[in-house]
Amino acid sequence: MKTIKGPALFLAQFAGDEAPFDSWDSITKWAADCGYRGVQVPSWDGRLIDLARAASSMTYCQELAGTARENGIEITELSTHLQGQLVAVHPAYDTAFDGFAAAEVRGNPAARQAWAVDQVKLALAASRNLGISAHATFSGALAWPYLYPWPQRPAGLVETAFDELARRWRPILDYADEMGVDVCYEIHPGEDLHDGITFEMFLERLNGHTRCKMLYDPSHYVLQCLDYLDNIDIYRDRIGMFHVKDAEFNPTGRQGVYGGYQSWVNRAGRFRSLGDGQVDFAAVFSKMAANDFDGWAVVEWECCLKHPEDGAREGAQFVRDHIIRVTEKAFDDFADGGSDDAANRKMLGLDRD
């Protein structure tokens, strides 16, 4: 068994225009001061990384990683959640998602998609240059508006959507293979890959592409009443990344999974700081250790109540307390001398036969 690395922090929820969140040097110092050993980097945030330079310049990547290392931080992964979302957008969401794209391609869905594909490929090349073997992203969605079958879906609608989703992502996954990087799709509401079954539908159309992996985040499973522990065992060979995020689901006689269009504070299902929600992280970390996951435990902080800086500091200690330093020797191997058939027969009383 292997020991999970961590704690690490996803910086997307913290980067901003005020110190210490406004520059790469200061935010990595802050993360280290909070108790983190690594950071996951949102590749769309120019305050933290120049993605085009990282994709083309080993020198720049060495400088980027060197600055972090001097501050006691490793770069765990890059993320293209926003750009990956734009690889596949249903027209109903054109306006809502347009702000994720560069200004010059907004209002032009075809140009926006081409830009998104290029962005993900740049991030994969940058990952290679940084010596990183896993990348975080979203799948995007074409079928999401038809999640609930009312009106009833026409025959073949979902199949057509997943055929097209796989067609768009296959060249990216092939490029990821060239770069030696796994693409880890966060299984998330709003994405066509939002549970295990939809991931399998996608994977089947990719003929089991070896670079197609999952980003496991139990909070999203709590909010859809999915067995997040069983999920680890089912997809143990496909889980390539781990977000440590908590959530709670408290249905009432007035609302349930859909949330009734309420604010995050008033929804039945809501994200919480680590330890304040309902995820059984002792069981999650145990299963991840037993299944030989050796990636990073990355805190993705979101909470409808707590201040983010408090959540970040508490999160680092929470993960440190939950990481299981596994034994290098299996319990069954502690008997000296290996297998001895005669001794074993004697212990079983078979030597009297």
DOFILO-948722 format. One record per residue (C-alpha): residue in one letter; chain; z negated, y negated, x negated. Coordinates in Angstrom, 1 decimal, decimal comma, padded with zeros to 4 digits, always signed. Layout:
BEGIN
{node "A"; "A"; {Z; Y; X}};
...
This chain:
BEGIN
{node "M"; "A"; {+000,0; +000,0; +000,0}};
{node "K"; "A"; {+000,6; -003,6; -001,0}};
{node "T"; "A"; {-001,5; -006,8; -000,7}};
{node "I"; "A"; {-000,1; -009,6; +001,4}};
{node "K"; "A"; {+000,4; -012,9; -000,5}};
{node "G"; "A"; {-001,2; -016,0; +000,7}};
{node "P"; "A"; {-002,3; -018,2; +002,2}};
{node "A"; "A"; {+000,8; -020,3; +002,6}};
{node "L"; "A"; {+001,6; -023,2; +004,9}};
{node "F"; "A"; {+004,8; -024,1; +006,8}};
{node "L"; "A"; {+005,3; -027,8; +006,1}};
{node "A"; "A"; {+007,5; -028,7; +009,1}};
{node "Q"; "A"; {+004,5; -029,8; +011,2}};
{node "F"; "A"; {+003,0; -031,9; +008,5}};
{node "A"; "A"; {+005,8; -033,8; +006,7}};
{node "G"; "A"; {+005,9; -037,5; +007,7}};
{node "D"; "A"; {+006,3; -041,0; +006,5}};
{node "E"; "A"; {+002,7; -041,6; +005,5}};
{node "A"; "A"; {+001,0; -040,4; +002,3}};
{node "P"; "A"; {+000,3; -037,7; +001,3}};
{node "F"; "A"; {+002,9; -036,2; +003,6}};
{node "D"; "A"; {+005,9; -038,3; +002,5}};
{node "S"; "A"; {+006,8; -036,8; -000,8}};
{node "W"; "A"; {+007,2; -033,4; -002,4}};
{node "D"; "A"; {+004,6; -034,1; -005,2}};
{node "S"; "A"; {+001,9; -035,4; -002,9}};
{node "I"; "A"; {+002,3; -032,9; +000,0}};
{node "T"; "A"; {+002,1; -030,0; -002,4}};
{node "K"; "A"; {-001,0; -031,5; -004,0}};
{node "W"; "A"; {-002,5; -031,9; -000,5}};
{node "A"; "A"; {-001,6; -028,3; +000,4}};
{node "A"; "A"; {-003,3; -027,0; -002,7}};
{node "D"; "A"; {-006,4; -029,1; -002,0}};
{node "C"; "A"; {-006,5; -027,5; +001,5}};
{node "G"; "A"; {-006,7; -024,1; -000,2}};
{node "Y"; "A"; {-003,0; -022,9; +000,0}};
{node "R"; "A"; {-001,2; -021,0; -002,7}};
{node "G"; "A"; {+002,3; -021,5; -001,3}};
{node "V"; "A"; {+004,4; -023,5; +001,1}};
{node "Q"; "A"; {+007,4; -022,8; +003,3}};
{node "V"; "A"; {+009,8; -025,6; +003,2}};
{node "P"; "A"; {+011,8; -027,1; +006,1}};
{node "S"; "A"; {+015,2; -027,6; +004,5}};
{node "W"; "A"; {+016,3; -030,4; +006,9}};
{node "D"; "A"; {+013,6; -032,8; +005,6}};
{node "G"; "A"; {+015,0; -034,9; +002,9}};
{node "R"; "A"; {+011,6; -036,2; +001,9}};
{node "L"; "A"; {+010,8; -032,8; +000,6}};
{node "I"; "A"; {+014,1; -031,3; -000,6}};
{node "D"; "A"; {+017,7; -032,2; -001,2}};
{node "L"; "A"; {+019,4; -029,1; +000,2}};
{node "A"; "A"; {+022,9; -029,8; -001,2}};
{node "R"; "A"; {+021,4; -030,3; -004,7}};
{node "A"; "A"; {+019,2; -027,2; -004,4}};
{node "A"; "A"; {+022,3; -025,1; -003,5}};
{node "S"; "A"; {+024,3; -026,4; -006,5}};
{node "S"; "A"; {+021,9; -027,2; -009,3}};
{node "M"; "A"; {+019,6; -024,7; -011,0}};
{node "T"; "A"; {+018,1; -027,6; -012,9}};
{node "Y"; "A"; {+017,1; -029,4; -009,7}};
{node "C"; "A"; {+015,5; -026,1; -008,4}};
{node "Q"; "A"; {+013,6; -025,6; -011,6}};
{node "E"; "A"; {+012,3; -029,2; -011,3}};
{node "L"; "A"; {+011,4; -028,7; -007,6}};
{node "A"; "A"; {+009,5; -025,5; -008,2}};
{node "G"; "A"; {+008,0; -026,9; -011,4}};
{node "T"; "A"; {+006,4; -029,8; -009,6}};
{node "A"; "A"; {+004,9; -027,5; -007,0}};
{node "R"; "A"; {+003,7; -025,1; -009,6}};
{node "E"; "A"; {+002,0; -027,9; -011,5}};
{node "N"; "A"; {+000,1; -028,6; -008,3}};
{node "G"; "A"; {-000,9; -024,9; -007,9}};
{node "I"; "A"; {+001,8; -024,1; -005,3}};
{node "E"; "A"; {+004,6; -021,6; -005,0}};
{node "I"; "A"; {+007,7; -022,1; -002,8}};
{node "T"; "A"; {+007,5; -019,1; -000,5}};
{node "E"; "A"; {+010,7; -019,5; +001,6}};
{node "L"; "A"; {+013,1; -022,2; +002,9}};
{node "S"; "A"; {+013,6; -022,7; +006,6}};
{node "T"; "A"; {+016,7; -023,6; +008,6}};
{node "H"; "A"; {+015,1; -023,4; +012,1}};
{node "L"; "A"; {+016,8; -026,6; +013,3}};
{node "Q"; "A"; {+020,2; -025,8; +011,7}};
{node "G"; "A"; {+020,2; -022,2; +012,8}};
{node "Q"; "A"; {+019,5; -023,3; +016,4}};
{node "L"; "A"; {+022,8; -025,1; +016,2}};
{node "V"; "A"; {+024,9; -022,1; +015,2}};
{node "A"; "A"; {+024,9; -021,2; +018,9}};
{node "V"; "A"; {+024,2; -023,8; +021,6}};
{node "H"; "A"; {+024,9; -023,4; +025,3}};
{node "P"; "A"; {+026,5; -026,6; +026,8}};
{node "A"; "A"; {+023,4; -027,1; +029,0}};
{node "Y"; "A"; {+021,5; -027,9; +025,8}};
{node "D"; "A"; {+024,1; -030,0; +024,0}};
{node "T"; "A"; {+022,2; -033,3; +024,5}};
{node "A"; "A"; {+018,8; -031,9; +023,8}};
{node "F"; "A"; {+019,8; -030,3; +020,5}};
{node "D"; "A"; {+022,2; -032,9; +019,3}};
{node "G"; "A"; {+019,4; -034,8; +017,5}};
{node "F"; "A"; {+018,9; -031,8; +015,1}};
{node "A"; "A"; {+022,3; -032,4; +013,6}};
{node "A"; "A"; {+023,6; -035,0; +011,1}};
{node "A"; "A"; {+024,7; -038,2; +012,8}};
{node "E"; "A"; {+028,3; -037,8; +011,9}};
{node "V"; "A"; {+028,7; -034,6; +014,0}};
{node "R"; "A"; {+026,7; -035,5; +017,0}};
{node "G"; "A"; {+028,6; -035,4; +020,3}};
{node "N"; "A"; {+031,1; -033,0; +018,8}};
{node "P"; "A"; {+029,9; -029,4; +019,4}};
{node "A"; "A"; {+032,6; -027,7; +017,2}};
{node "A"; "A"; {+031,9; -030,0; +014,3}};
{node "R"; "A"; {+028,1; -029,6; +014,8}};
{node "Q"; "A"; {+028,4; -025,8; +014,7}};
{node "A"; "A"; {+030,5; -025,9; +011,5}};
{node "W"; "A"; {+027,9; -028,3; +010,0}};
{node "A"; "A"; {+025,1; -025,9; +011,0}};
{node "V"; "A"; {+026,8; -022,9; +009,4}};
{node "D"; "A"; {+027,3; -024,8; +006,2}};
{node "Q"; "A"; {+023,7; -025,9; +006,2}};
{node "V"; "A"; {+022,4; -022,3; +006,5}};
{node "K"; "A"; {+024,7; -021,2; +003,7}};
{node "L"; "A"; {+023,5; -024,0; +001,5}};
{node "A"; "A"; {+019,9; -022,9; +002,2}};
{node "L"; "A"; {+020,8; -019,3; +001,2}};
{node "A"; "A"; {+022,4; -020,5; -002,0}};
{node "A"; "A"; {+019,3; -022,7; -002,7}};
{node "S"; "A"; {+017,1; -019,7; -002,0}};
{node "R"; "A"; {+018,9; -017,7; -004,6}};
{node "N"; "A"; {+018,6; -020,5; -007,1}};
{node "L"; "A"; {+014,8; -020,7; -006,4}};
{node "G"; "A"; {+014,4; -016,9; -006,8}};
{node "I"; "A"; {+013,5; -016,5; -003,2}};
{node "S"; "A"; {+014,6; -013,3; -001,4}};
{node "A"; "A"; {+013,9; -014,2; +002,3}};
{node "H"; "A"; {+015,0; -017,1; +004,5}};
{node "A"; "A"; {+013,6; -018,3; +007,9}};
{node "T"; "A"; {+015,8; -019,4; +010,8}};
{node "F"; "A"; {+016,5; -019,4; +014,5}};
{node "S"; "A"; {+019,4; -017,4; +016,0}};
{node "G"; "A"; {+020,4; -020,1; +018,5}};
{node "A"; "A"; {+021,2; -019,2; +022,1}};
{node "L"; "A"; {+024,1; -018,8; +024,5}};
{node "A"; "A"; {+022,5; -016,6; +027,2}};
{node "W"; "A"; {+019,1; -018,3; +027,5}};
{node "P"; "A"; {+020,0; -020,3; +030,6}};
{node "Y"; "A"; {+020,5; -017,0; +032,3}};
{node "L"; "A"; {+017,2; -015,4; +031,3}};
{node "Y"; "A"; {+016,0; -015,1; +034,8}};
{node "P"; "A"; {+018,6; -013,2; +036,9}};
{node "W"; "A"; {+018,9; -015,7; +039,8}};
{node "P"; "A"; {+021,6; -016,3; +040,6}};
{node "Q"; "A"; {+022,5; -012,8; +039,7}};
{node "R"; "A"; {+024,3; -012,6; +036,4}};
{node "P"; "A"; {+028,0; -011,6; +036,5}};
{node "A"; "A"; {+028,6; -008,2; +034,9}};
{node "G"; "A"; {+029,2; -008,4; +031,2}};
{node "L"; "A"; {+027,9; -012,0; +030,8}};
{node "V"; "A"; {+025,0; -011,1; +028,5}};
{node "E"; "A"; {+027,2; -008,6; +026,5}};
{node "T"; "A"; {+029,8; -011,3; +026,0}};
{node "A"; "A"; {+027,1; -013,8; +024,8}};
{node "F"; "A"; {+025,7; -011,3; +022,3}};
{node "D"; "A"; {+029,1; -010,3; +021,1}};
{node "E"; "A"; {+029,8; -014,0; +020,3}};
{node "L"; "A"; {+026,4; -014,5; +018,7}};
{node "A"; "A"; {+026,9; -011,6; +016,4}};
{node "R"; "A"; {+030,5; -012,8; +015,6}};
{node "R"; "A"; {+029,1; -016,2; +014,5}};
{node "W"; "A"; {+026,3; -014,8; +012,4}};
{node "R"; "A"; {+028,1; -011,9; +010,6}};
{node "P"; "A"; {+029,8; -014,1; +008,0}};
{node "I"; "A"; {+026,5; -015,9; +007,3}};
{node "L"; "A"; {+024,7; -012,5; +006,9}};
{node "D"; "A"; {+027,5; -011,3; +004,6}};
{node "Y"; "A"; {+027,1; -014,5; +002,5}};
{node "A"; "A"; {+023,3; -013,9; +002,5}};
{node "D"; "A"; {+024,0; -010,4; +001,1}};
{node "E"; "A"; {+026,0; -012,0; -001,7}};
{node "M"; "A"; {+023,1; -014,3; -002,4}};
{node "G"; "A"; {+020,6; -011,4; -002,3}};
{node "V"; "A"; {+018,6; -013,0; +000,5}};
{node "D"; "A"; {+017,3; -011,6; +003,8}};
{node "V"; "A"; {+017,8; -013,7; +007,0}};
{node "C"; "A"; {+014,6; -013,6; +009,0}};
{node "Y"; "A"; {+015,1; -014,7; +012,6}};
{node "E"; "A"; {+012,0; -016,0; +014,2}};
{node "I"; "A"; {+011,6; -014,1; +017,5}};
{node "H"; "A"; {+011,0; -017,1; +019,8}};
{node "P"; "A"; {+011,5; -018,4; +023,4}};
{node "G"; "A"; {+014,6; -020,5; +023,7}};
{node "E"; "A"; {+016,5; -018,1; +021,4}};
{node "D"; "A"; {+018,7; -015,3; +022,4}};
{node "L"; "A"; {+016,5; -013,2; +020,0}};
{node "H"; "A"; {+013,2; -013,7; +021,9}};
{node "D"; "A"; {+011,8; -010,1; +021,9}};
{node "G"; "A"; {+012,4; -006,7; +020,4}};
{node "I"; "A"; {+015,1; -005,6; +022,8}};
{node "T"; "A"; {+017,2; -008,7; +022,2}};
{node "F"; "A"; {+016,8; -008,3; +018,5}};
{node "E"; "A"; {+018,1; -004,7; +018,8}};
{node "M"; "A"; {+021,1; -005,9; +020,9}};
{node "F"; "A"; {+022,0; -008,3; +018,2}};
{node "L"; "A"; {+021,4; -005,8; +015,4}};
{node "E"; "A"; {+023,6; -003,1; +017,1}};
{node "R"; "A"; {+026,5; -005,5; +017,2}};
{node "L"; "A"; {+026,0; -006,2; +013,5}};
{node "N"; "A"; {+026,1; -002,4; +012,8}};
{node "G"; "A"; {+022,5; -002,6; +011,4}};
{node "H"; "A"; {+023,3; -005,3; +008,8}};
{node "T"; "A"; {+020,8; -004,8; +006,0}};
{node "R"; "A"; {+020,1; -008,6; +005,7}};
{node "C"; "A"; {+019,2; -009,0; +009,4}};
{node "K"; "A"; {+015,4; -009,2; +009,6}};
{node "M"; "A"; {+012,6; -010,5; +011,8}};
{node "L"; "A"; {+010,2; -013,3; +011,3}};
{node "Y"; "A"; {+007,1; -011,9; +013,0}};
{node "D"; "A"; {+004,9; -014,4; +014,9}};
{node "P"; "A"; {+002,3; -012,9; +017,3}};
{node "S"; "A"; {+001,7; -016,2; +019,1}};
{node "H"; "A"; {+005,1; -016,0; +020,8}};
{node "Y"; "A"; {+004,4; -012,4; +022,0}};
{node "V"; "A"; {+001,0; -013,3; +023,5}};
{node "L"; "A"; {+002,7; -016,0; +025,6}};
{node "Q"; "A"; {+005,2; -013,4; +027,1}};
{node "C"; "A"; {+002,6; -010,6; +027,4}};
{node "L"; "A"; {+004,3; -008,4; +024,8}};
{node "D"; "A"; {+002,3; -005,9; +022,8}};
{node "Y"; "A"; {+002,3; -007,7; +019,4}};
{node "L"; "A"; {+000,5; -004,8; +017,6}};
{node "D"; "A"; {+002,9; -002,1; +018,8}};
{node "N"; "A"; {+005,8; -004,5; +017,7}};
{node "I"; "A"; {+004,6; -004,3; +014,1}};
{node "D"; "A"; {+004,9; -000,5; +014,1}};
{node "I"; "A"; {+008,3; -000,4; +015,9}};
{node "Y"; "A"; {+009,9; -002,9; +013,6}};
{node "R"; "A"; {+008,0; -002,3; +010,4}};
{node "D"; "A"; {+011,3; -001,9; +008,4}};
{node "R"; "A"; {+012,8; -005,1; +009,8}};
{node "I"; "A"; {+009,9; -007,5; +009,6}};
{node "G"; "A"; {+010,7; -009,6; +006,6}};
{node "M"; "A"; {+008,5; -012,6; +007,2}};
{node "F"; "A"; {+005,1; -013,5; +008,8}};
{node "H"; "A"; {+004,0; -016,6; +010,6}};
{node "V"; "A"; {+000,2; -016,7; +011,2}};
{node "K"; "A"; {-000,1; -018,6; +014,4}};
{node "D"; "A"; {-002,6; -018,2; +017,3}};
{node "A"; "A"; {-002,1; -018,6; +021,0}};
{node "E"; "A"; {-003,9; -018,0; +024,3}};
{node "F"; "A"; {-002,7; -017,0; +027,7}};
{node "N"; "A"; {-005,0; -017,8; +030,7}};
{node "P"; "A"; {-003,1; -017,2; +034,0}};
{node "T"; "A"; {-004,5; -018,6; +037,2}};
{node "G"; "A"; {-003,6; -018,4; +040,9}};
{node "R"; "A"; {-001,5; -021,5; +040,3}};
{node "Q"; "A"; {+000,5; -020,7; +037,2}};
{node "G"; "A"; {+001,5; -017,9; +034,8}};
{node "V"; "A"; {+004,0; -017,3; +032,0}};
{node "Y"; "A"; {+006,4; -020,0; +033,2}};
{node "G"; "A"; {+003,8; -022,7; +032,9}};
{node "G"; "A"; {+004,7; -024,7; +036,0}};
{node "Y"; "A"; {+006,3; -027,5; +033,9}};
{node "Q"; "A"; {+002,9; -028,6; +032,7}};
{node "S"; "A"; {+001,9; -030,2; +029,5}};
{node "W"; "A"; {+000,8; -028,1; +026,6}};
{node "V"; "A"; {-002,8; -028,9; +027,3}};
{node "N"; "A"; {-002,5; -027,8; +030,9}};
{node "R"; "A"; {-000,3; -024,7; +030,5}};
{node "A"; "A"; {-001,6; -021,2; +031,1}};
{node "G"; "A"; {+000,0; -020,3; +027,7}};
{node "R"; "A"; {-000,6; -022,6; +024,8}};
{node "F"; "A"; {-000,7; -022,5; +021,0}};
{node "R"; "A"; {-004,1; -022,8; +019,3}};
{node "S"; "A"; {-005,5; -023,3; +015,8}};
{node "L"; "A"; {-006,2; -020,1; +014,0}};
{node "G"; "A"; {-009,3; -018,3; +015,4}};
{node "D"; "A"; {-009,3; -020,4; +018,6}};
{node "G"; "A"; {-006,8; -018,3; +020,4}};
{node "Q"; "A"; {-006,6; -014,7; +021,5}};
{node "V"; "A"; {-004,6; -013,0; +018,7}};
{node "D"; "A"; {-006,5; -010,1; +017,1}};
{node "F"; "A"; {-005,6; -011,0; +013,5}};
{node "A"; "A"; {-007,9; -008,4; +012,0}};
{node "A"; "A"; {-005,7; -005,8; +013,7}};
{node "V"; "A"; {-002,5; -007,7; +012,8}};
{node "F"; "A"; {-003,4; -007,9; +009,1}};
{node "S"; "A"; {-004,5; -004,3; +009,1}};
{node "K"; "A"; {-001,2; -003,1; +010,5}};
{node "M"; "A"; {+000,8; -005,3; +008,1}};
{node "A"; "A"; {-001,1; -003,9; +005,1}};
{node "A"; "A"; {-000,8; -000,3; +006,3}};
{node "N"; "A"; {+003,0; -000,9; +006,8}};
{node "D"; "A"; {+003,4; -002,2; +003,2}};
{node "F"; "A"; {+004,3; -005,7; +004,1}};
{node "D"; "A"; {+004,1; -007,6; +000,8}};
{node "G"; "A"; {+005,5; -011,0; +001,8}};
{node "W"; "A"; {+003,5; -014,2; +002,4}};
{node "A"; "A"; {+001,1; -014,9; +005,2}};
{node "V"; "A"; {+002,4; -018,4; +006,3}};
{node "V"; "A"; {+000,3; -020,5; +008,6}};
{node "E"; "A"; {+002,5; -022,3; +011,2}};
{node "W"; "A"; {+000,0; -024,7; +012,6}};
{node "E"; "A"; {+000,4; -025,8; +016,2}};
{node "C"; "A"; {-002,5; -026,6; +018,6}};
{node "C"; "A"; {-002,7; -028,6; +021,8}};
{node "L"; "A"; {-006,2; -029,8; +021,0}};
{node "K"; "A"; {-007,2; -029,8; +017,3}};
{node "H"; "A"; {-006,3; -032,4; +014,7}};
{node "P"; "A"; {-003,6; -031,0; +012,4}};
{node "E"; "A"; {-005,4; -031,7; +009,1}};
{node "D"; "A"; {-008,5; -029,9; +010,4}};
{node "G"; "A"; {-006,3; -027,0; +011,5}};
{node "A"; "A"; {-004,6; -026,8; +008,1}};
{node "R"; "A"; {-007,8; -026,6; +006,2}};
{node "E"; "A"; {-009,4; -024,1; +008,5}};
{node "G"; "A"; {-006,1; -022,1; +008,5}};
{node "A"; "A"; {-006,2; -021,6; +004,7}};
{node "Q"; "A"; {-009,7; -020,1; +004,8}};
{node "F"; "A"; {-008,9; -018,1; +007,9}};
{node "V"; "A"; {-005,9; -016,4; +006,2}};
{node "R"; "A"; {-007,9; -015,8; +003,0}};
{node "D"; "A"; {-010,6; -014,1; +004,9}};
{node "H"; "A"; {-008,1; -011,8; +006,7}};
{node "I"; "A"; {-005,9; -010,8; +003,8}};
{node "I"; "A"; {-006,8; -007,2; +002,9}};
{node "R"; "A"; {-006,8; -006,5; -000,8}};
{node "V"; "A"; {-005,6; -002,9; -000,6}};
{node "T"; "A"; {-006,7; -000,1; -002,8}};
{node "E"; "A"; {-004,2; +000,9; -005,5}};
{node "K"; "A"; {-005,2; +004,5; -004,9}};
{node "A"; "A"; {-005,0; +006,2; -001,6}};
{node "F"; "A"; {-008,2; +007,7; -000,3}};
{node "D"; "A"; {-006,7; +011,2; -000,3}};
{node "D"; "A"; {-006,0; +010,9; -004,0}};
{node "F"; "A"; {-009,6; +010,4; -005,1}};
{node "A"; "A"; {-010,2; +014,1; -005,7}};
{node "D"; "A"; {-009,7; +014,9; -009,4}};
{node "G"; "A"; {-007,3; +017,4; -010,7}};
{node "G"; "A"; {-004,6; +017,2; -008,1}};
{node "S"; "A"; {-003,7; +020,2; -006,0}};
{node "D"; "A"; {-005,3; +023,6; -006,9}};
{node "D"; "A"; {-004,2; +026,3; -004,6}};
{node "A"; "A"; {-007,0; +028,7; -005,6}};
{node "A"; "A"; {-009,7; +026,1; -005,2}};
{node "N"; "A"; {-008,3; +025,1; -001,8}};
{node "R"; "A"; {-008,3; +028,7; -000,6}};
{node "K"; "A"; {-011,9; +029,1; -001,7}};
{node "M"; "A"; {-013,0; +026,0; +000,2}};
{node "L"; "A"; {-011,3; +027,4; +003,3}};
{node "G"; "A"; {-012,9; +030,8; +002,8}};
{node "L"; "A"; {-009,6; +032,4; +002,4}};
{node "D"; "A"; {-010,5; +034,0; -000,9}};
{node "R"; "A"; {-012,5; +036,6; +001,1}};
{node "D"; "A"; {-009,4; +038,0; +002,7}};
